[in-house]
Amino acid sequence: MFREMRRKDRAMVEEDTKTLLATAQVGVLSTVSKDNTPYGVPMNFVYINEVIYLHCALEGKKLDNIISSNSICFTVVDAVELMPAAFATKYKSAIVFGKIFIIEDSEEKRKGLIAMVKKYSPDFYEAGLQYIDNAFEKTKVLKIEVSKMTGKARL
């Protein structure tokens, strides 16, 4: 199913790939609809304990796609620097394949949301907890269980 990376000389070791997933700010979640139309959407996320948590509204195209098929691809790119004279780009990237699930367990849902507050708003932790409480019933939390990940860099 998975092809080997063509540019193996740019492959990142697993720990560096995990570090990129832990520090990147935005990733693109790619799903497929019932009619096989691909759909990629940029999302905030958090990578902890070998899984990726995301949050979203209670309805929408991505949820429709996830309900239809929970196989996903999630991609992040960071440390981008254009090198115009070399017709190239410096970057770090990670691609994750796995299954995505809508979290139904309130405790795990809260855990994912708290992790996002710690990542994106660490100086506003208490206010973040209040925000979670206020938006809890209007928010879905998604969890990606990683089956394969690769990292690639040109530095």
N, C-alpha and C positions, 0 to 999 in steps of 0.2 A: 504493500500500500504506500509506504513512504519511500521516496527517492533519496538517495544519498546526496548530501550537499555537494554541489559542483565545485565551489571554491573552498575546499577543505582548509586551505592556508588561512582563511579568514574565520574559521570556526572558533567560537568562544567555548571555553571549558564550562561545564555545567554550573559551577559556583558563580562564575561571572555572569552567566545568563540569569541565574536566580537573583543576583544583585541588581541587574538591570530591571528585572520585573518588580523588584521591591522599591526601586527608586524612580522609575519612569512615571510621568504624570498622566499621560493619556494613552489609551490603547484603542485598537479598532476591533470590535467584535463582529465576526462574519458568520452569518447564518444563511440558511436556504429555505425558501418558502415552499409550500405544497406544489406549486407549479415549476419548481426548480429555479426560480429567480434568485440570484445571490443578493444579499443585503449586508452591507458593512456600515457600522455606525461607531463613531468615536465615543469613548466613554471613560469616565474616571473609574479607577479600580484600585484594589489593594491585593497584594500577594502576601499571604501569611500561611504558615503551616502547610505548605505545598499545594494550596488551592488559591484561586482568584475569586474575590468577591466583587460584585458590581451592584448598583442599585438603579431602579427605574420606576416609571409610573406604573399604575395598575393595569394599563392596557396599551397596546400598540403593536406595530408590525414585528418588532423583534420578539415579543412574547408570543404572537401568533406563530412565528417561525419556530420558536423553541418548543412550543406545544406539538407542532407537526414533526419536528426532528430535533433532538437535542445534541447532535453532532455539530461542533463549532471549530472555528479557527480564530485565534486571538493574536494580534500583532502589535508590537510596540517598537518605536524607533526613537532614539535619543542621541544626544551628543553630535548633532548634525552640524557639519561645517563644510560649506561649499569650497571647492578648489577649482575655480573657473579655468585657470591656466593649464591645469592637468586634465580638464574635462572629467572630473571625478568629484566624489563627495566622501568626507570622513563621516563615520556613523557607527552606532551600535544598534543592533536590532535583535528581537526575539520573536519567534513564532511558536505558538502553543496550539496543540491539537488536544481535544478532549470532549467531554460531555458536560453540558450545562444543565443545571437544575434550579427550579424555583424553590427557594427555601420556605418551607411551611412552619418549621419549628421556631417559635418566638425567641427562644434563647439564642439559637444560632443566627437568626436574623439580626438580633440586637448586637451580637458579637461582630458580625460583618460591618454593620453601620458604625459601631464604636471604632473599629479598626480604620475605617475611612476618615472619621473625625481626627484620629491620631495622626494619620498621614497628611491630610490636607489642611487641618485647622488645629495644630497641636497647642497653639497659644490660647485657644478658645474652647478648651476641653469641656468645662462645665456648661457653657452656653451650647456646645455641641450636643451634650447629653439631653438638654432641654429641647433642642431642635429635633432630636431623634424621637423623644416622647411625643412631641406635637405632630410629627409627620409619620409616625410609625404605621398607622392604619392606611395611609395614602401612599405607601412605598412598598415595592417588591424588592427583595434581595435575591440575587442570582449567585450561584456558586459554580465555578468551573473546576471539575476534577481533571487534572492534567494527565493525559496518557503519553504524550510526547512533547518535548520542547527542544528547540535548537536556538542557538545564538550565533550571530555573525557580526564581525566588526572590521572596519577599515580605519585604522588610526594613524 
